[in-house]
Amino acid sequence: MFTLILSKVAYVGAIFLLSFLFSVLYRRILKFFKSTSIAKRAKPNIGTADRLVRLFLAVILLVWGLLSWSPVVLFFSGFCFYEAFAKWCGFYAIVGKNTCSL
């Protein structure tokens, strides 16, 4: 019983680790392309309200992913957690949107 729980925790941890690594790699790739102005936009671009919405969405996706054991849902949950904690969104950087308080 304990090994089953431990394996499930390891599964969720591995999915979260992959999503965080993907998020960091995604940000590094966008910073690499200096010919576009995205590299200049790699600073925080998510305000407090957006961060709270992403954090809430991440928790909802985490619960859904744990109940359904869906690796895709768990991956997106980890991605939302990363965006909330890093204060940065790649899509916002591409379109030039910034919701941080000035």
Backbone atoms as SQL, in Angstrom:
CREATE TABLE atoms (id INTEGER PRIMARY KEY, chain TEXT, resi INTEGER, resn TEXT, atom TEXT, x REAL, y REAL, z REAL);
INSERT INTO atoms VALUES
  (1, 'A', 1, 'MET', 'N', 0.825, -1.195, 0.000),
  (2, 'A', 1, 'MET', 'CA', 0.000, 0.000, 0.000),
  (3, 'A', 1, 'MET', 'C', 0.870, 1.262, 0.000),
  (4, 'A', 2, 'PHE', 'N', 1.891, 1.261, 0.872),
  (5, 'A', 2, 'PHE', 'CA', 2.771, 2.422, 0.952),
  (6, 'A', 2, 'PHE', 'C', 3.555, 2.613, -0.339),
  (7, 'A', 3, 'THR', 'N', 3.993, 1.526, -0.953),
  (8, 'A', 3, 'THR', 'CA', 4.750, 1.643, -2.199),
  (9, 'A', 3, 'THR', 'C', 3.879, 2.153, -3.341),
  (10, 'A', 4, 'LEU', 'N', 2.583, 1.819, -3.302),
  (11, 'A', 4, 'LEU', 'CA', 1.658, 2.322, -4.319),
  (12, 'A', 4, 'LEU', 'C', 1.502, 3.835, -4.199),
  (13, 'A', 5, 'ILE', 'N', 1.349, 4.301, -2.984),
  (14, 'A', 5, 'ILE', 'CA', 1.224, 5.743, -2.752),
  (15, 'A', 5, 'ILE', 'C', 2.522, 6.450, -3.134),
  (16, 'A', 6, 'LEU', 'N', 3.642, 5.838, -2.761),
  (17, 'A', 6, 'LEU', 'CA', 4.929, 6.428, -3.089),
  (18, 'A', 6, 'LEU', 'C', 5.153, 6.496, -4.598),
  (19, 'A', 7, 'SER', 'N', 4.718, 5.483, -5.325),
  (20, 'A', 7, 'SER', 'CA', 4.883, 5.502, -6.778),
  (21, 'A', 7, 'SER', 'C', 3.996, 6.559, -7.422),
  (22, 'A', 8, 'LYS', 'N', 2.804, 6.764, -6.867),
  (23, 'A', 8, 'LYS', 'CA', 1.921, 7.809, -7.408),
  (24, 'A', 8, 'LYS', 'C', 2.479, 9.202, -7.133),
  (25, 'A', 9, 'VAL', 'N', 3.046, 9.379, -5.958),
  (26, 'A', 9, 'VAL', 'CA', 3.668, 10.673, -5.637),
  (27, 'A', 9, 'VAL', 'C', 4.861, 10.913, -6.555),
  (28, 'A', 10, 'ALA', 'N', 5.639, 9.884, -6.820),
  (29, 'A', 10, 'ALA', 'CA', 6.782, 10.013, -7.727),
  (30, 'A', 10, 'ALA', 'C', 6.308, 10.340, -9.138),
  (31, 'A', 11, 'TYR', 'N', 5.200, 9.754, -9.567),
  (32, 'A', 11, 'TYR', 'CA', 4.628, 10.016, -10.887),
  (33, 'A', 11, 'TYR', 'C', 4.249, 11.487, -11.017),
  (34, 'A', 12, 'VAL', 'N', 3.519, 12.006, -10.032),
  (35, 'A', 12, 'VAL', 'CA', 3.102, 13.408, -10.062),
  (36, 'A', 12, 'VAL', 'C', 4.325, 14.317, -9.993),
  (37, 'A', 13, 'GLY', 'N', 5.296, 13.965, -9.162),
  (38, 'A', 13, 'GLY', 'CA', 6.515, 14.760, -9.068),
  (39, 'A', 13, 'GLY', 'C', 7.284, 14.792, -10.373),
  (40, 'A', 14, 'ALA', 'N', 7.344, 13.663, -11.058),
  (41, 'A', 14, 'ALA', 'CA', 8.051, 13.611, -12.345),
  (42, 'A', 14, 'ALA', 'C', 7.352, 14.475, -13.388),
  (43, 'A', 15, 'ILE', 'N', 6.034, 14.440, -13.431),
  (44, 'A', 15, 'ILE', 'CA', 5.286, 15.265, -14.384),
  (45, 'A', 15, 'ILE', 'C', 5.511, 16.748, -14.085),
  (46, 'A', 16, 'PHE', 'N', 5.469, 17.127, -12.799),
  (47, 'A', 16, 'PHE', 'CA', 5.702, 18.518, -12.435),
  (48, 'A', 16, 'PHE', 'C', 7.115, 18.943, -12.793),
  (49, 'A', 17, 'LEU', 'N', 8.088, 18.083, -12.548),
  (50, 'A', 17, 'LEU', 'CA', 9.464, 18.403, -12.899),
  (51, 'A', 17, 'LEU', 'C', 9.606, 18.613, -14.402),
  (52, 'A', 18, 'LEU', 'N', 8.977, 17.760, -15.195),
  (53, 'A', 18, 'LEU', 'CA', 9.018, 17.931, -16.651),
  (54, 'A', 18, 'LEU', 'C', 8.375, 19.240, -17.086),
  (55, 'A', 19, 'SER', 'N', 7.252, 19.596, -16.476),
  (56, 'A', 19, 'SER', 'CA', 6.587, 20.839, -16.874),
  (57, 'A', 19, 'SER', 'C', 7.423, 22.054, -16.488),
  (58, 'A', 20, 'PHE', 'N', 8.074, 22.018, -15.322),
  (59, 'A', 20, 'PHE', 'CA', 8.925, 23.132, -14.931),
  (60, 'A', 20, 'PHE', 'C', 10.141, 23.231, -15.848),
  (61, 'A', 21, 'LEU', 'N', 10.737, 22.092, -16.182),
  (62, 'A', 21, 'LEU', 'CA', 11.877, 22.103, -17.097),
  (63, 'A', 21, 'LEU', 'C', 11.478, 22.622, -18.476),
  (64, 'A', 22, 'PHE', 'N', 10.308, 22.212, -18.957),
  (65, 'A', 22, 'PHE', 'CA', 9.810, 22.712, -20.233),
  (66, 'A', 22, 'PHE', 'C', 9.603, 24.222, -20.166),
  (67, 'A', 23, 'SER', 'N', 9.039, 24.702, -19.056),
  (68, 'A', 23, 'SER', 'CA', 8.788, 26.140, -18.912),
  (69, 'A', 23, 'SER', 'C', 10.089, 26.938, -18.924),
  (70, 'A', 24, 'VAL', 'N', 11.082, 26.438, -18.211),
  (71, 'A', 24, 'VAL', 'CA', 12.373, 27.130, -18.177),
  (72, 'A', 24, 'VAL', 'C', 13.025, 27.105, -19.557),
  (73, 'A', 25, 'LEU', 'N', 12.978, 25.965, -20.218),
  (74, 'A', 25, 'LEU', 'CA', 13.536, 25.846, -21.565),
  (75, 'A', 25, 'LEU', 'C', 12.812, 26.771, -22.535),
  (76, 'A', 26, 'TYR', 'N', 11.496, 26.851, -22.434),
  (77, 'A', 26, 'TYR', 'CA', 10.689, 27.733, -23.272),
  (78, 'A', 26, 'TYR', 'C', 11.118, 29.183, -23.089),
  (79, 'A', 27, 'ARG', 'N', 11.342, 29.579, -21.840),
  (80, 'A', 27, 'ARG', 'CA', 11.762, 30.951, -21.564),
  (81, 'A', 27, 'ARG', 'C', 13.165, 31.213, -22.109),
  (82, 'A', 28, 'ARG', 'N', 14.066, 30.251, -21.959),
  (83, 'A', 28, 'ARG', 'CA', 15.427, 30.406, -22.474),
  (84, 'A', 28, 'ARG', 'C', 15.444, 30.522, -23.994),
  (85, 'A', 29, 'ILE', 'N', 14.610, 29.737, -24.664),
  (86, 'A', 29, 'ILE', 'CA', 14.543, 29.800, -26.125),
  (87, 'A', 29, 'ILE', 'C', 14.060, 31.167, -26.571),
  (88, 'A', 30, 'LEU', 'N', 13.039, 31.704, -25.896),
  (89, 'A', 30, 'LEU', 'CA', 12.556, 33.032, -26.266),
  (90, 'A', 30, 'LEU', 'C', 13.608, 34.104, -25.999),
  (91, 'A', 31, 'LYS', 'N', 14.397, 33.940, -24.948),
  (92, 'A', 31, 'LYS', 'CA', 15.467, 34.901, -24.676),
  (93, 'A', 31, 'LYS', 'C', 16.583, 34.805, -25.720),
  (94, 'A', 32, 'PHE', 'N', 16.777, 33.611, -26.269),
  (95, 'A', 32, 'PHE', 'CA', 17.867, 33.375, -27.216),
  (96, 'A', 32, 'PHE', 'C', 17.675, 34.165, -28.503),
  (97, 'A', 33, 'PHE', 'N', 16.439, 34.299, -28.953),
  (98, 'A', 33, 'PHE', 'CA', 16.178, 34.988, -30.213),
  (99, 'A', 33, 'PHE', 'C', 16.230, 36.488, -30.003),
  (100, 'A', 34, 'LYS', 'N', 17.431, 37.025, -30.092),
  (101, 'A', 34, 'LYS', 'CA', 17.624, 38.446, -29.851),
  (102, 'A', 34, 'LYS', 'C', 17.218, 39.295, -31.041),
  (103, 'A', 35, 'SER', 'N', 17.019, 38.657, -32.179),
  (104, 'A', 35, 'SER', 'CA', 16.611, 39.426, -33.356),
  (105, 'A', 35, 'SER', 'C', 15.184, 39.936, -33.173),
  (106, 'A', 36, 'THR', 'N', 14.389, 39.228, -32.405),
  (107, 'A', 36, 'THR', 'CA', 13.053, 39.717, -32.087),
  (108, 'A', 36, 'THR', 'C', 13.147, 40.492, -30.789),
  (109, 'A', 37, 'SER', 'N', 12.157, 41.224, -30.490),
  (110, 'A', 37, 'SER', 'CA', 12.183, 42.003, -29.253),
  (111, 'A', 37, 'SER', 'C', 11.678, 41.195, -28.068),
  (112, 'A', 38, 'ILE', 'N', 11.483, 39.886, -28.240),
  (113, 'A', 38, 'ILE', 'CA', 11.006, 39.049, -27.145),
  (114, 'A', 38, 'ILE', 'C', 12.051, 38.965, -26.045),
  (115, 'A', 39, 'ALA', 'N', 13.322, 38.989, -26.403),
  (116, 'A', 39, 'ALA', 'CA', 14.382, 38.896, -25.397),
  (117, 'A', 39, 'ALA', 'C', 14.292, 40.042, -24.402),
  (118, 'A', 40, 'LYS', 'N', 13.881, 41.206, -24.872),
  (119, 'A', 40, 'LYS', 'CA', 13.730, 42.346, -23.977),
  (120, 'A', 40, 'LYS', 'C', 12.500, 42.193, -23.087),
  (121, 'A', 41, 'ARG', 'N', 11.589, 41.339, -23.501),
  (122, 'A', 41, 'ARG', 'CA', 10.346, 41.162, -22.757),
  (123, 'A', 41, 'ARG', 'C', 10.398, 39.960, -21.814),
  (124, 'A', 42, 'ALA', 'N', 11.558, 39.436, -21.530),
  (125, 'A', 42, 'ALA', 'CA', 11.677, 38.258, -20.672),
  (126, 'A', 42, 'ALA', 'C', 11.622, 38.609, -19.191),
  (127, 'A', 43, 'LYS', 'N', 11.375, 39.856, -18.874),
  (128, 'A', 43, 'LYS', 'CA', 11.217, 40.245, -17.479),
  (129, 'A', 43, 'LYS', 'C', 9.767, 39.981, -17.051),
  (130, 'A', 44, 'PRO', 'N', 9.464, 40.047, -15.769),
  (131, 'A', 44, 'PRO', 'CA', 8.106, 39.740, -15.298),
  (132, 'A', 44, 'PRO', 'C', 7.042, 40.558, -16.037),
  (133, 'A', 45, 'ASN', 'N', 5.993, 39.860, -16.456),
  (134, 'A', 45, 'ASN', 'CA', 4.921, 40.536, -17.186),
  (135, 'A', 45, 'ASN', 'C', 3.529, 40.116, -16.722),
  (136, 'A', 46, 'ILE', 'N', 3.436, 39.457, -15.568),
  (137, 'A', 46, 'ILE', 'CA', 2.137, 39.036, -15.037),
  (138, 'A', 46, 'ILE', 'C', 1.905, 39.750, -13.716),
  (139, 'A', 47, 'GLY', 'N', 0.792, 40.447, -13.616),
  (140, 'A', 47, 'GLY', 'CA', 0.432, 41.151, -12.398),
  (141, 'A', 47, 'GLY', 'C', -0.143, 40.210, -11.346),
  (142, 'A', 48, 'THR', 'N', -0.472, 40.766, -10.202),
  (143, 'A', 48, 'THR', 'CA', -0.959, 39.978, -9.076),
  (144, 'A', 48, 'THR', 'C', -2.280, 39.284, -9.392),
  (145, 'A', 49, 'ALA', 'N', -3.188, 39.980, -10.040),
  (146, 'A', 49, 'ALA', 'CA', -4.484, 39.367, -10.357),
  (147, 'A', 49, 'ALA', 'C', -4.313, 38.173, -11.305),
  (148, 'A', 50, 'ASP', 'N', -3.488, 38.341, -12.325),
  (149, 'A', 50, 'ASP', 'CA', -3.227, 37.238, -13.257),
  (150, 'A', 50, 'ASP', 'C', -2.541, 36.070, -12.559),
  (151, 'A', 51, 'ARG', 'N', -1.621, 36.376, -11.657),
  (152, 'A', 51, 'ARG', 'CA', -0.932, 35.312, -10.927),
  (153, 'A', 51, 'ARG', 'C', -1.904, 34.515, -10.067),
  (154, 'A', 52, 'LEU', 'N', -2.832, 35.196, -9.421),
  (155, 'A', 52, 'LEU', 'CA', -3.814, 34.496, -8.592),
  (156, 'A', 52, 'LEU', 'C', -4.744, 33.629, -9.434),
  (157, 'A', 53, 'VAL', 'N', -5.133, 34.132, -10.599),
  (158, 'A', 53, 'VAL', 'CA', -5.978, 33.335, -11.498),
  (159, 'A', 53, 'VAL', 'C', -5.220, 32.100, -11.974),
  (160, 'A', 54, 'ARG', 'N', -3.959, 32.263, -12.340),
  (161, 'A', 54, 'ARG', 'CA', -3.155, 31.118, -12.796),
  (162, 'A', 54, 'ARG', 'C', -2.906, 30.123, -11.666),
  (163, 'A', 55, 'LEU', 'N', -2.712, 30.637, -10.453),
  (164, 'A', 55, 'LEU', 'CA', -2.522, 29.751, -9.315),
  (165, 'A', 55, 'LEU', 'C', -3.799, 28.961, -9.023),
  (166, 'A', 56, 'PHE', 'N', -4.941, 29.616, -9.078),
  (167, 'A', 56, 'PHE', 'CA', -6.221, 28.937, -8.888),
  (168, 'A', 56, 'PHE', 'C', -6.436, 27.886, -9.972),
  (169, 'A', 57, 'LEU', 'N', -6.144, 28.249, -11.222),
  (170, 'A', 57, 'LEU', 'CA', -6.272, 27.306, -12.326),
  (171, 'A', 57, 'LEU', 'C', -5.325, 26.121, -12.144),
  (172, 'A', 58, 'ALA', 'N', -4.123, 26.385, -11.662),
  (173, 'A', 58, 'ALA', 'CA', -3.158, 25.309, -11.440),
  (174, 'A', 58, 'ALA', 'C', -3.655, 24.328, -10.382),
  (175, 'A', 59, 'VAL', 'N', -4.254, 24.848, -9.322),
  (176, 'A', 59, 'VAL', 'CA', -4.780, 23.967, -8.268),
  (177, 'A', 59, 'VAL', 'C', -5.940, 23.143, -8.803),
  (178, 'A', 60, 'ILE', 'N', -6.846, 23.764, -9.559),
  (179, 'A', 60, 'ILE', 'CA', -7.977, 23.040, -10.152),
  (180, 'A', 60, 'ILE', 'C', -7.460, 21.949, -11.090),
  (181, 'A', 61, 'LEU', 'N', -6.498, 22.287, -11.945),
  (182, 'A', 61, 'LEU', 'CA', -5.927, 21.294, -12.861),
  (183, 'A', 61, 'LEU', 'C', -5.196, 20.184, -12.105),
  (184, 'A', 62, 'LEU', 'N', -4.546, 20.532, -11.006),
  (185, 'A', 62, 'LEU', 'CA', -3.855, 19.525, -10.209),
  (186, 'A', 62, 'LEU', 'C', -4.847, 18.521, -9.623),
  (187, 'A', 63, 'VAL', 'N', -5.932, 19.020, -9.063),
  (188, 'A', 63, 'VAL', 'CA', -6.950, 18.121, -8.500),
  (189, 'A', 63, 'VAL', 'C', -7.550, 17.254, -9.597),
  (190, 'A', 64, 'TRP', 'N', -7.867, 17.873, -10.721),
  (191, 'A', 64, 'TRP', 'CA', -8.433, 17.112, -11.850),
  (192, 'A', 64, 'TRP', 'C', -7.439, 16.061, -12.345),
  (193, 'A', 65, 'GLY', 'N', -6.189, 16.457, -12.458),
  (194, 'A', 65, 'GLY', 'CA', -5.163, 15.530, -12.917),
  (195, 'A', 65, 'GLY', 'C', -4.940, 14.374, -11.959),
  (196, 'A', 66, 'LEU', 'N', -5.011, 14.665, -10.650),
  (197, 'A', 66, 'LEU', 'CA', -4.848, 13.599, -9.672),
  (198, 'A', 66, 'LEU', 'C', -6.031, 12.638, -9.678),
  (199, 'A', 67, 'LEU', 'N', -7.216, 13.167, -9.902),
  (200, 'A', 67, 'LEU', 'CA', -8.403, 12.304, -9.929),
  (201, 'A', 67, 'LEU', 'C', -8.465, 11.455, -11.195),
  (202, 'A', 68, 'SER', 'N', -7.991, 11.995, -12.302),
  (203, 'A', 68, 'SER', 'CA', -8.074, 11.268, -13.570),
  (204, 'A', 68, 'SER', 'C', -6.752, 10.599, -13.960),
  (205, 'A', 69, 'TRP', 'N', -5.678, 10.881, -13.243),
  (206, 'A', 69, 'TRP', 'CA', -4.335, 10.402, -13.555),
  (207, 'A', 69, 'TRP', 'C', -3.955, 10.704, -14.998),
  (208, 'A', 70, 'SER', 'N', -4.254, 11.916, -15.405),
  (209, 'A', 70, 'SER', 'CA', -3.941, 12.358, -16.756),
  (210, 'A', 70, 'SER', 'C', -2.607, 13.107, -16.744),
  (211, 'A', 71, 'PRO', 'N', -1.591, 12.604, -17.429),
  (212, 'A', 71, 'PRO', 'CA', -0.307, 13.309, -17.440),
  (213, 'A', 71, 'PRO', 'C', -0.372, 14.661, -18.148),
  (214, 'A', 72, 'VAL', 'N', -1.253, 14.797, -19.111),
  (215, 'A', 72, 'VAL', 'CA', -1.380, 16.067, -19.834),
  (216, 'A', 72, 'VAL', 'C', -1.930, 17.145, -18.903),
  (217, 'A', 73, 'VAL', 'N', -2.952, 16.816, -18.144),
  (218, 'A', 73, 'VAL', 'CA', -3.542, 17.775, -17.216),
  (219, 'A', 73, 'VAL', 'C', -2.540, 18.127, -16.112),
  (220, 'A', 74, 'LEU', 'N', -1.822, 17.138, -15.612),
  (221, 'A', 74, 'LEU', 'CA', -0.799, 17.400, -14.603),
  (222, 'A', 74, 'LEU', 'C', 0.315, 18.288, -15.158),
  (223, 'A', 75, 'PHE', 'N', 0.677, 18.083, -16.415),
  (224, 'A', 75, 'PHE', 'CA', 1.705, 18.903, -17.056),
  (225, 'A', 75, 'PHE', 'C', 1.251, 20.361, -17.125),
  (226, 'A', 76, 'PHE', 'N', 0.023, 20.590, -17.566),
  (227, 'A', 76, 'PHE', 'CA', -0.473, 21.966, -17.661),
  (228, 'A', 76, 'PHE', 'C', -0.642, 22.599, -16.285),
  (229, 'A', 77, 'SER', 'N', -0.947, 21.785, -15.298),
  (230, 'A', 77, 'SER', 'CA', -1.009, 22.298, -13.934),
  (231, 'A', 77, 'SER', 'C', 0.363, 22.800, -13.496),
  (232, 'A', 78, 'GLY', 'N', 1.395, 22.016, -13.757),
  (233, 'A', 78, 'GLY', 'CA', 2.751, 22.446, -13.427),
  (234, 'A', 78, 'GLY', 'C', 3.170, 23.680, -14.199),
  (235, 'A', 79, 'PHE', 'N', 2.759, 23.761, -15.460),
  (236, 'A', 79, 'PHE', 'CA', 3.069, 24.927, -16.286),
  (237, 'A', 79, 'PHE', 'C', 2.410, 26.180, -15.706),
  (238, 'A', 80, 'CYS', 'N', 1.157, 26.058, -15.267),
  (239, 'A', 80, 'CYS', 'CA', 0.466, 27.198, -14.649),
  (240, 'A', 80, 'CYS', 'C', 1.133, 27.606, -13.343),
  (241, 'A', 81, 'PHE', 'N', 1.561, 26.608, -12.543),
  (242, 'A', 81, 'PHE', 'CA', 2.291, 26.923, -11.315),
  (243, 'A', 81, 'PHE', 'C', 3.570, 27.685, -11.636),
  (244, 'A', 82, 'TYR', 'N', 4.293, 27.251, -12.660),
  (245, 'A', 82, 'TYR', 'CA', 5.535, 27.934, -13.030),
  (246, 'A', 82, 'TYR', 'C', 5.260, 29.388, -13.422),
  (247, 'A', 83, 'GLU', 'N', 4.261, 29.587, -14.256),
  (248, 'A', 83, 'GLU', 'CA', 3.957, 30.953, -14.689),
  (249, 'A', 83, 'GLU', 'C', 3.561, 31.831, -13.511),
  (250, 'A', 84, 'ALA', 'N', 2.803, 31.276, -12.566),
  (251, 'A', 84, 'ALA', 'CA', 2.389, 32.057, -11.402),
  (252, 'A', 84, 'ALA', 'C', 3.585, 32.424, -10.527),
  (253, 'A', 85, 'PHE', 'N', 4.508, 31.502, -10.340),
  (254, 'A', 85, 'PHE', 'CA', 5.655, 31.768, -9.477),
  (255, 'A', 85, 'PHE', 'C', 6.751, 32.568, -10.180),
  (256, 'A', 86, 'ALA', 'N', 6.912, 32.388, -11.476),
  (257, 'A', 86, 'ALA', 'CA', 7.954, 33.110, -12.214),
  (258, 'A', 86, 'ALA', 'C', 7.495, 34.516, -12.621),
  (259, 'A', 87, 'LYS', 'N', 6.213, 34.792, -12.526),
  (260, 'A', 87, 'LYS', 'CA', 5.644, 36.094, -12.906),
  (261, 'A', 87, 'LYS', 'C', 5.885, 36.399, -14.381),
  (262, 'A', 88, 'TRP', 'N', 5.929, 35.367, -15.188),
  (263, 'A', 88, 'TRP', 'CA', 6.234, 35.553, -16.603),
  (264, 'A', 88, 'TRP', 'C', 5.403, 34.623, -17.456),
  (265, 'A', 89, 'CYS', 'N', 4.860, 35.148, -18.562),
  (266, 'A', 89, 'CYS', 'CA', 4.064, 34.366, -19.500),
  (267, 'A', 89, 'CYS', 'C', 4.653, 34.551, -20.895),
  (268, 'A', 90, 'GLY', 'N', 4.940, 33.436, -21.549),
  (269, 'A', 90, 'GLY', 'CA', 5.517, 33.492, -22.891),
  (270, 'A', 90, 'GLY', 'C', 4.580, 34.113, -23.907),
  (271, 'A', 91, 'PHE', 'N', 3.289, 33.795, -23.809),
  (272, 'A', 91, 'PHE', 'CA', 2.326, 34.367, -24.744),
  (273, 'A', 91, 'PHE', 'C', 2.243, 35.874, -24.566),
  (274, 'A', 92, 'TYR', 'N', 2.219, 36.334, -23.310),
  (275, 'A', 92, 'TYR', 'CA', 2.211, 37.769, -23.065),
  (276, 'A', 92, 'TYR', 'C', 3.473, 38.421, -23.638),
  (277, 'A', 93, 'ALA', 'N', 4.605, 37.744, -23.525),
  (278, 'A', 93, 'ALA', 'CA', 5.855, 38.296, -24.061),
  (279, 'A', 93, 'ALA', 'C', 5.801, 38.411, -25.575),
  (280, 'A', 94, 'ILE', 'N', 5.203, 37.419, -26.229),
  (281, 'A', 94, 'ILE', 'CA', 5.128, 37.444, -27.693),
  (282, 'A', 94, 'ILE', 'C', 4.242, 38.584, -28.186),
  (283, 'A', 95, 'VAL', 'N', 3.076, 38.767, -27.535),
  (284, 'A', 95, 'VAL', 'CA', 2.151, 39.803, -27.994),
  (285, 'A', 95, 'VAL', 'C', 2.444, 41.168, -27.383),
  (286, 'A', 96, 'GLY', 'N', 3.388, 41.229, -26.421),
  (287, 'A', 96, 'GLY', 'CA', 3.779, 42.507, -25.843),
  (288, 'A', 96, 'GLY', 'C', 2.872, 42.993, -24.721),
  (289, 'A', 97, 'LYS', 'N', 2.128, 42.091, -24.121),
  (290, 'A', 97, 'LYS', 'CA', 1.210, 42.470, -23.046),
  (291, 'A', 97, 'LYS', 'C', 1.933, 42.418, -21.702),
  (292, 'A', 98, 'ASN', 'N', 1.614, 43.350, -20.816),
  (293, 'A', 98, 'ASN', 'CA', 2.208, 43.391, -19.492),
  (294, 'A', 98, 'ASN', 'C', 1.130, 43.863, -18.516),
  (295, 'A', 99, 'THR', 'N', 0.820, 43.023, -17.518),
  (296, 'A', 99, 'THR', 'CA', -0.214, 43.379, -16.549),
  (297, 'A', 99, 'THR', 'C', 0.373, 43.709, -15.193),
  (298, 'A', 100, 'CYS', 'N', 1.698, 43.871, -15.112),
  (299, 'A', 100, 'CYS', 'CA', 2.334, 44.251, -13.855),
  (300, 'A', 100, 'CYS', 'C', 1.986, 45.694, -13.521),
  (301, 'A', 101, 'SER', 'N', 1.892, 45.971, -12.249),
  (302, 'A', 101, 'SER', 'CA', 1.659, 47.354, -11.817),
  (303, 'A', 101, 'SER', 'C', 2.918, 48.168, -12.064),
  (304, 'A', 102, 'LEU', 'N', 2.755, 49.319, -12.611),
  (305, 'A', 102, 'LEU', 'CA', 3.925, 50.161, -12.908),
  (306, 'A', 102, 'LEU', 'C', 4.187, 51.133, -11.812);
